[in-house]
Amino acid sequence: MKIKLSFIIVPLIIFSVFYSIFFLSSRLQHPEKLLIGTWEEVSWTYEKADSYNGKNHHSADYIDEVIKHEISKDLVIHKSEKWTFSGKSDLYLHKESGEDVHAKWRLKGRGHILKMLYDDGQTIELYNIKELTEDKLVIHFENEIQARGIVKIEFKKVK
């Protein structure tokens, strides 16, 4: 009796586990699919990571345009307000002047590192993706200018 019952219960349990895994995985979107579309810059926040009297001092301040320009002067992104990611790894950074900058993009690691390679073939920028949903993107990059810290850039998806 126990053997007959186990022939029914064990396959039922195995089927339930596989069905649950399949169902849950089909509901999750891959980060690359979430990233595709046009994103508009909402804000830049600066989190200092300098030591003060031997202790770490963390603070978050909004970045004004002058500091934003200084922090990102060697980066292409500070000239853009909208980023458009295509499914073919193309990224277009739309400048205020109407000019576009083209780069190739891909996600590295577990999908938490955004790598951008510009058309010159030498300029590479890496960003940590801290949050990615259907309508919000938050990326960080480390800053070595003035005071060491992390710059957080928030985007909202343009519909």
C-alpha positions in Angstrom: 0.0 0.0 0.0 2.8 2.4 0.9 4.6 1.6 -2.3 1.5 2.3 -4.4 0.9 5.6 -2.6 4.5 6.7 -3.1 4.2 6.0 -6.9 1.4 8.6 -6.9 2.8 11.2 -4.4 6.4 11.4 -5.6 5.6 12.2 -9.3 3.0 14.6 -8.1 5.5 16.4 -5.9 8.1 16.5 -8.7 5.6 17.8 -11.2 4.5 20.5 -8.7 8.1 21.6 -8.1 8.9 21.9 -11.8 5.6 23.6 -12.6 6.3 26.2 -9.8 9.8 26.9 -11.1 8.5 27.2 -14.7 5.7 29.5 -13.6 7.8 31.8 -11.5 10.6 32.0 -14.1 8.2 32.9 -16.8 6.8 35.8 -14.6 10.3 37.3 -14.0 11.7 39.6 -16.7 15.4 39.6 -17.6 17.1 42.9 -16.7 18.0 43.4 -20.4 14.3 43.4 -21.4 13.5 45.8 -18.6 16.3 48.2 -19.7 15.1 48.4 -23.3 13.4 51.7 -24.0 13.9 55.4 -23.4 14.9 56.7 -19.9 14.8 60.3 -18.8 17.2 61.6 -16.1 15.4 62.6 -13.0 18.1 63.4 -10.5 21.7 63.1 -9.4 22.5 62.5 -5.8 26.0 62.5 -4.3 26.8 60.2 -1.4 30.2 61.1 0.2 32.4 58.3 1.5 35.2 60.3 2.9 36.5 59.8 6.4 36.0 62.6 9.0 38.1 62.4 12.1 38.9 58.8 11.4 35.2 57.8 11.0 33.3 57.2 7.7 31.0 60.1 7.0 28.1 59.3 4.7 25.7 62.0 3.5 23.5 62.5 0.5 23.2 65.8 -1.3 21.6 66.8 -4.6 24.2 67.8 -7.1 23.9 71.2 -8.7 24.8 71.7 -12.4 28.4 73.0 -11.7 29.4 70.1 -9.6 27.6 67.7 -11.9 29.7 69.0 -14.8 33.0 68.8 -12.8 32.3 65.2 -11.6 31.4 63.9 -15.0 33.6 66.0 -17.3 35.4 62.9 -18.6 32.2 61.0 -19.0 29.8 61.2 -22.0 26.6 60.9 -19.8 26.7 64.4 -18.4 25.7 65.8 -21.8 22.6 63.7 -22.0 19.2 63.9 -20.5 17.6 60.8 -22.2 19.1 57.4 -22.8 17.5 55.0 -25.4 18.5 51.4 -25.1 17.7 49.1 -28.1 17.4 45.3 -28.1 20.4 45.1 -30.4 22.8 46.5 -27.8 22.7 50.0 -29.2 22.5 53.0 -26.8 21.7 56.5 -27.9 22.4 59.3 -25.5 20.3 62.3 -26.5 21.9 65.7 -25.8 20.0 68.9 -25.0 21.3 70.3 -28.3 19.5 67.5 -30.3 22.7 65.7 -31.1 22.9 62.0 -30.3 25.9 60.0 -29.1 26.0 56.3 -29.9 27.5 53.5 -27.8 27.1 49.7 -27.5 25.8 48.4 -24.1 25.6 45.1 -22.3 25.0 43.8 -18.8 27.8 42.1 -17.0 27.9 39.9 -13.9 24.5 39.0 -12.6 22.9 41.8 -14.7 23.9 44.5 -12.1 26.8 46.1 -14.1 26.1 48.2 -17.1 29.0 48.4 -19.5 29.0 51.1 -22.3 31.5 51.1 -25.1 31.5 54.2 -27.3 32.1 54.4 -31.0 35.8 55.5 -30.6 36.4 51.9 -29.4 38.4 53.2 -26.3 35.9 54.9 -24.1 34.4 52.5 -21.7 32.1 53.4 -18.8 30.8 51.0 -16.1 27.8 51.7 -13.8 26.3 49.6 -11.0 22.6 49.1 -11.4 21.1 49.5 -8.0 17.4 49.4 -9.0 15.7 48.4 -12.2 11.9 48.2 -12.6 9.5 48.7 -15.4 9.5 52.5 -14.8 12.6 53.3 -12.6 16.3 52.9 -13.1 19.0 53.8 -10.5 22.7 53.6 -11.4 25.8 54.4 -9.3 29.3 55.3 -10.3 32.3 56.1 -8.1 33.7 59.6 -8.2 37.3 60.5 -7.4 37.0 64.2 -8.0 37.0 66.8 -5.1 35.7 64.4 -2.4 35.6 60.7 -3.0 32.1 59.3 -3.1 29.3 57.7 -5.1 27.1 59.4 -7.6 23.5 58.1 -7.8 21.6 58.9 -11.0 17.9 58.2 -11.2 15.9 57.8 -14.3 12.2 57.3 -15.1 11.0 55.4 -18.2 9.5 57.6 -21.0 6.2 56.2 -22.2 
